[in-house]
Amino acid sequence: MSNSLTISQASSTKDILSLLSMLNSVYRPTAAPHQGMALEFPHLFAQGNAKNLYYAAIDGQVVSMIGVYPQVLAIEGIELPVASIGCVATLPSFEKRGIATKILNQVFDDLTKQDFPLALISGERGLYRRLDAVPVGSMYEVTFTADDLRPVIHDLKGIAASDVEEIGAPQRSQWASALAPIYWRQPNRFRRTVQHMATLLESLWFARSGYDQRLFVLSDCNQVTGYVVAYRSLHSSSPVTITEWGGNSLTVLASLPQILDAFGSNAILVNFHSQDQVLAFLITSHGVKMATTPLQGTVRVLSLKSLLARTHPLIEERYGRRGLYLSQDQTQMWTGVNPLGDAISLSQADIPGYLFNVPPHGLGLPFPWTHDLNYI
């Protein structure tokens, strides 16, 4: 096998269609190449992103692929280039041969040479964990029933309220110019253009068979103040799930009963920032259980030098002029002094958690949600 295995990057529409055919056969077996994953992830499979689609072929047959989508995180004013990684698939008859591992190592090598600080991987499978990708960050996760919401909404009267309008398929992308500025006001997010937002409002679960995903626009006195993207599975009794929301968290919370009514459901799952202590107190004061969970997927360090340089202003702001300085020793561990003046020793897999998990397990640098519409 090793003599006939080649790893390449797509370069043409023909290559992209070949990859989509293989990918659909694994994840969407009833879909044609130009449907299925092509409609769910149009930004990933755009011609302009072809060179970031890696695949392995054996005797000319595509047997495995990994999609990469370069993005930029905005974290409290700093920009952090990242490579989002998803659509990882191998034909069943070629699994357990280490093919995906070979592709992923090639991807990591190429991205490191390009000075990308981090890779954001959509998933937590052993393949990623074995290559030093780990979960990071935290968010609050709450499942509200309609009964849970009533006393919470009562407390919000006079504080937060909004009109809720559902936007249908023909008009969704036309709302991108109004909704993108609301997204931009979040302190920790992806850089997203209006055009990218328009694309995302027609992709993912909006285009996935078996799911009902909808866009709701929130307004007050005819002024758009927020939005909610939520979906439910048509084949299970699981709660309505909010994929992304923008605007004031209390306003979003106040909109949930109307969104539940729109879906005809009795439960809705939503995530809030772990820094939102006012919201956390409001929710828990009514006895509603709230879990703290890692962000979606896993994170891997690529260029540590670039990562430390980019995050230095955040560390300096929180810990004074002391930064985080690390060098690699002969055992491949990263050693140095942390911002508090303590000696530390970290493996490559330890570093994302050390930077982005909350004290005492990390420095607590903020990290954007990785499960929103930018998900790949």
Residue, then its C-alpha position, 0 to 999 in steps of 0.5 A: m500500500s505505501n508504494s501506491l498511496t499518494i497525498s495531494q491537494a485539490s486543484s480543480t472543480k473535478d478534484i472537488l467533485s471527486l472528493l465530494s463523491m467519496l465524502n457523501s458515500v461515507y456521510r450522505p450516501t443518498a446524495a449526489p456530489h453537488q448535493g449533501m456535503a456540498l450544500e452543507f459546507p459551501h465555503l469549504f468546498a468553494q473553488g477558491n479553497a480547493k488547495n486546502l482540501y487534502y486527500a489520499a488516493i490509492d491507484g488513482q482512487v480517492v480513499s480518504m480526505i481532510g478539509v481545511y478552512p483558514q479563518v481568523l479569530a478575534i479575541e478582545g481586539i487581537e487577531l489569531p489566524v487558525a485553520s479549521i479542520g473538518c470533513v474527515a472521512t475514509l472509505p470503510s474498506f480502507e480504515k485502520r491503515g493509518i491513512a487519515t493520520k498520514i494526511l493529518n500529519q501532512v496538514f499539520d506540517d504545511l500549516t506550521k510552515q505557514d505560521f498558523p498558531l492553532a488548528l481547530i478540529s471539528g471532533e474529539r476522536g482518538l485520531y485527533r487526541r493521538l496527535d496532541a489535539v485537546p478540548v479547551g475553554s468552557m461554556y454554560e450549557v442549559t436545557f430549558t423546558a417551557d416550565d423552566l422558562r416561565p419564572v425566568i422570563h417573569d424576572l426579565k419583564g421590564i429588563a429585556a424583551s423583543d419581538v421575534e420574527e422567523i425569516g424564511a429560506p428565500q430571505r435569510s441570506q438577505w439579512a446578512s448585512a443587518l446581522a453581521p454587525i451584531y455578530w461583530r460586536q461580540p468580543n470573542r468571535f471569528r472574523r466574518t464578512v457580510q458575504h461569508m455570513a450570507t453563505l452561512l445562512e444557507s448552509l449547515w443544518f439549513a441544507r441538511s436532510g432530516y433537520d429543521q434549522r431556522l433563523f429568528v430575528l429579534s427586534d425592539c421598536n423596529q430596531v434589530t437587536g439580535y438573532v437566533v439560529a436554532y434547529r431540531s432533528l426530525h427523527s428524534s425527540s431531542p430538544v431544539t438546539i441553538t447553533e448560534w445567537g447574537g445580541n444581548s444574552l438576556t434579550v436572547l433568553a427572553s426570546l426562547p418561549q416564542i422560539l419554542d412555540a415556533f418549533g412546537s417543542n417543549a425543550i430547548l438547549v442553549n449555550f452561554h459564555s461562562q463569563d456571563q455571571v449575571l445570566a448564570f445567577l438568574i438561571t440558577s436562582h430558579g433551580v435550573k441546572m446548568a452544566t459547564t462543558p468544553l467548547q466543541g471539538t479539539v485544538r492543536v498547537l501548530s506554531l507555538k512561536s506564533l501563538l505566544a506572540r499573538t496572545h502576549p497582549l492578552i497575557e500582559e493585560r491580565y498578568g502585567r508585563r510578565g509574559l509566557y516564555l517557553s523553550q523546548d528541552q531534549t525530552q520534547m517538553w516545553t519549559g519556562v516561567n509563567p506570568l506569575g513567575d513559577a517554573i512550568s513544564l508542558s507537553q505540546a498537548d498541555i499548551p492549549g489548555y494551559l492558555f485557554n482553560v480557567p485558573p487554576h488549571g490555566l491562564g483563562l484567556p478567552f476563546p471563541w465558541t467553535h460550534d457556531l455557524n463557522y463550524i466545519 
